[in-house]
């Protein structure tokens, strides 16, 4: 069933396309927003109706009771005025939308509403779920997923163990250790924190919501268990629902490819530092990317670089090592194939080299950021270091050495001024910055 506007909403925008509030599958029509400043946006009465098509977990059961839906019902999240003024989404659904968020309905700050999968993949996934049960197109997705063998095991489980996530397609779950899975349970933000590694405080729906999110895209889970407040290079998690996520506002790195030389040097230097922290950190986890592009990384408004999209981020526990599930490997089930179909088995965790993320970034991201920005011979040295860093056939020490050389070249090219608020004025008094 497609979402329909109620009489009140329809009277506000006759003849105009509907504005779908994709995060919670609500359709919303706003008469106008008077000011582009989030802090000055007046409270405009809106009309909400539930849609039943876009959630993934069907109906509103994937959403009601979770933190982000409560914010929508209180009108504490709104689309950015530039989008809402047209009272309709662009013809081609975007991967993310700007919005405003409030804790008190008075002070607003910008946030980003992101799709965890594309609209096309969402439609394919729904059809695949219904087809798995020989059900019609309008089947109850939640009811079908509840009947699966995997979820029945989750219902009986007291603790999240490697065998419960075996075969899920996310790189995050490629090599799960018990320590990593316990961290997921203890920090899962959509249930009350019980301070326990056991799932006794999870309802059946909590378990299904967690399983579904892990199967579709683990990005929201990574934001919760490795929060930016603890120094991890990730944006703040504000809530997720079905196939959508709300997090702090971001600007993708691609928007900075034409930046001034000192800013390009600063961003490249930060990016190499982020990859270094992912290889070596106090928790003894090794993070690696399976894919990167210009949207993988983003910039806060203070100039600080972070990981904008962690969906291609894998985690290997160097302290405990990966723990293979007991027994024979199960055949792929519907949770293994929710998004892009059933994939071939992933290679062993031992096959992931330490240089993997560096090679990807030095090949696909940094050249576009640094090319032609500096005078010779500095540019020549930068280009040579990039070439060595992006050589996949080279052993780990050579790639890591080239990345270290690149950081040394970039460091003096950075300037200390208010444009780089994340390290200013500290950079005046501490050479670390």
HUMOFEN-V77188 format. One record per residue. N is the residue number from 1. PSI is psi in radians with two decimals (none if undefined). Layout:
N,PSI + N,PSI
This chain:
1,2.32 + 2,2.54 + 3,2.47 + 4,2.54 + 5,2.43 + 6,3.01 + 7,-0.70 + 8,-0.81 + 9,-0.71 + 10,-0.59 + 11,-0.39 + 12,-0.51 + 13,1.10 + 14,2.39 + 15,0.08 + 16,2.70 + 17,2.66 + 18,2.50 + 19,1.93 + 20,2.16 + 21,1.51 + 22,-0.57 + 23,-0.76 + 24,0.32 + 25,0.64 + 26,2.54 + 27,2.37 + 28,2.39 + 29,2.15 + 30,2.33 + 31,-0.82 + 32,2.80 + 33,2.14 + 34,-0.50 + 35,2.44 + 36,-0.24 + 37,2.12 + 38,-0.63 + 39,-0.29 + 40,0.06 + 41,2.11 + 42,2.78 + 43,1.87 + 44,2.28 + 45,2.25 + 46,2.86 + 47,2.18 + 48,2.47 + 49,2.47 + 50,2.39 + 51,2.85 + 52,0.28 + 53,-0.57 + 54,-0.02 + 55,-0.70 + 56,-1.27 + 57,2.19 + 58,2.97 + 59,-2.57 + 60,0.14 + 61,-0.43 + 62,-0.19 + 63,-0.78 + 64,2.31 + 65,-0.25 + 66,2.77 + 67,-0.70 + 68,-0.59 + 69,-0.64 + 70,-0.63 + 71,-0.65 + 72,-0.76 + 73,-0.51 + 74,0.07 + 75,0.70 + 76,0.13 + 77,2.31 + 78,2.66 + 79,2.66 + 80,2.51 + 81,-0.55 + 82,-0.54 + 83,-0.78 + 84,-0.46 + 85,-0.44 + 86,-0.18 + 87,0.70 + 88,2.63 + 89,2.77 + 90,2.74 + 91,-0.75 + 92,2.06 + 93,2.31 + 94,2.75 + 95,-0.35 + 96,2.77 + 97,2.45 + 98,2.56 + 99,3.04 + 100,2.55 + 101,2.46 + 102,2.45 + 103,-0.35 + 104,0.13 + 105,0.27 + 106,-0.82 + 107,2.16 + 108,2.54 + 109,2.63 + 110,2.46 + 111,3.06 + 112,2.31 + 113,2.00 + 114,2.47 + 115,2.41 + 116,-0.44 + 117,2.80 + 118,2.83 + 119,-0.71 + 120,-0.77 + 121,-0.61 + 122,-0.81 + 123,-0.75 + 124,-0.73 + 125,-0.79 + 126,-0.77 + 127,-0.65 + 128,-0.70 + 129,-0.81 + 130,-0.71 + 131,-0.53 + 132,-0.40 + 133,0.28 + 134,0.70 + 135,2.78 + 136,3.03 + 137,-0.47 + 138,0.53 + 139,2.84 + 140,1.86 + 141,-0.74 + 142,-0.73 + 143,-0.68 + 144,-0.79 + 145,-0.55 + 146,-0.48 + 147,-0.09 + 148,2.68 + 149,-0.67 + 150,-0.78 + 151,-0.56 + 152,-0.62 + 153,-0.69 + 154,-0.67 + 155,-0.63 + 156,-0.28 + 157,2.41 + 158,-0.39 + 159,2.51 + 160,2.00 + 161,2.83 + 162,-0.60 + 163,-0.42 + 164,-0.39 + 165,0.07 + 166,2.28 + 167,-0.14 + 168,2.49 + 169,-0.18 + 170,2.36 + 171,-0.49 + 172,-0.54 + 173,0.28 + 174,-0.66 + 175,1.07 + 176,2.34 + 177,2.82 + 178,-0.61 + 179,-0.72 + 180,-0.76 + 181,-0.61 + 182,-0.62 + 183,-0.64 + 184,-0.83 + 185,-0.77 + 186,-0.46 + 187,0.17 + 188,1.99 + 189,-0.19 + 190,0.09 + 191,2.78 + 192,2.41 + 193,1.98 + 194,-0.04 + 195,0.49 + 196,2.62 + 197,-0.08 + 198,2.66 + 199,0.47 + 200,-0.51 + 201,0.04 + 202,2.31 + 203,2.99 + 204,-0.72 + 205,-0.59 + 206,-0.75 + 207,-0.72 + 208,-0.69 + 209,-0.76 + 210,-0.79 + 211,-0.76 + 212,-0.78 + 213,-0.76 + 214,-0.59 + 215,-0.56 + 216,-0.91 + 217,2.09 + 218,0.05 + 219,-0.83 + 220,-0.57 + 221,-0.72 + 222,-0.68 + 223,-0.55 + 224,-0.70 + 225,-0.28 + 226,1.21 + 227,2.62 + 228,-0.49 + 229,-0.35 + 230,0.20 + 231,0.00 + 232,2.52 + 233,1.04 + 234,2.61 + 235,2.88 + 236,2.30 + 237,2.20 + 238,-0.30 + 239,2.71 + 240,2.77 + 241,2.10 + 242,-1.98 + 243,0.44 + 244,2.71 + 245,2.47 + 246,2.18 + 247,3.04 + 248,2.66 + 249,2.54 + 250,2.80 + 251,2.15 + 252,2.63 + 253,-0.49 + 254,-0.47 + 255,-0.14 + 256,0.16 + 257,-0.46 + 258,0.32 + 259,2.82 + 260,2.73 + 261,-0.75 + 262,-0.60 + 263,-0.69 + 264,-0.74 + 265,-0.70 + 266,-0.79 + 267,-0.73 + 268,-0.71 + 269,-0.77 + 270,-0.75 + 271,-0.74 + 272,-0.62 + 273,-0.67 + 274,-0.81 + 275,-0.62 + 276,-0.72 + 277,-0.50 + 278,-0.50 + 279,-0.57 + 280,2.04 + 281,2.93 + 282,-0.48 + 283,-0.08 + 284,0.65 + 285,2.47 + 286,1.98 + 287,2.46 + 288,2.63 + 289,2.46 + 290,-0.27 + 291,2.51 + 292,2.66 + 293,-3.00 + 294,-0.27 + 295,-0.06 + 296,-0.59 + 297,2.66 + 298,3.01 + 299,2.26 + 300,2.90 + 301,-0.16 + 302,0.12 + 303,0.00 + 304,2.30 + 305,2.53 + 306,3.08 + 307,2.01 + 308,-0.56 + 309,1.87 + 310,0.24 + 311,-0.42 + 312,0.37 + 313,2.11 + 314,2.76 + 315,2.24 + 316,2.26 + 317,1.84 + 318,-0.28 + 319,-0.80 + 320,-0.45 + 321,2.93 + 322,2.61 + 323,1.90 + 324,2.54 + 325,2.58 + 326,2.63 + 327,-3.14 + 328,2.63 + 329,2.34 + 330,2.73 + 331,2.65 + 332,2.42 + 333,-3.04 + 334,-0.55 + 335,-0.40 + 336,-0.26 + 337,0.40 + 338,-0.61 + 339,-1.13 + 340,0.42 + 341,2.98 + 342,2.12 + 343,2.79 + 344,2.69 + 345,2.42 + 346,2.63 + 347,2.94 + 348,2.60 + 349,-0.52 + 350,-0.24 + 351,-0.04 + 352,1.98 + 353,2.71 + 354,-0.46 + 355,-0.10 + 356,-0.89 + 357,-0.69 + 358,-0.78 + 359,-0.78 + 360,-0.80 + 361,-0.72 + 362,-0.39 + 363,-0.73 + 364,-0.27 + 365,-1.00 + 366,-0.66 + 367,-0.66 + 368,-0.45 + 369,-0.56 + 370,-0.18 + 371,2.23 + 372,0.40 + 373,-0.33 + 374,2.71 + 375,2.76 + 376,2.61 + 377,0.05 + 378,-0.78 + 379,-0.69 + 380,-0.71 + 381,-0.70 + 382,-0.80 + 383,-0.67 + 384,-0.72 + 385,-0.69 + 386,-0.74 + 387,-0.75 + 388,-0.66 + 389,-0.55 + 390,0.20 + 391,1.81 + 392,-0.45 + 393,-0.25 + 394,2.63 + 395,2.84 + 396,-0.86 + 397,-0.63 + 398,-0.73 + 399,-0.78 + 400,-0.63 + 401,-0.69 + 402,-0.66 + 403,-0.69 + 404,-0.72 + 405,-0.68 + 406,-0.72 + 407,-0.72 + 408,-0.64 + 409,-0.64 + 410,-0.53 + 411,-0.90 + 412,-0.16 + 413,-0.13 + 414,2.56 + 415,2.83 + 416,1.71 + 417,2.97 + 418,-0.28 + 419,-0.46 + 420,1.22 + 421,-0.47 + 422,-0.36 + 423,0.20 + 424,2.34 + 425,0.20 + 426,-0.61 + 427,-0.30 + 428,-0.51 + 429,-0.15 + 430,2.03 + 431,-0.23 + 432,-0.57 + 433,none
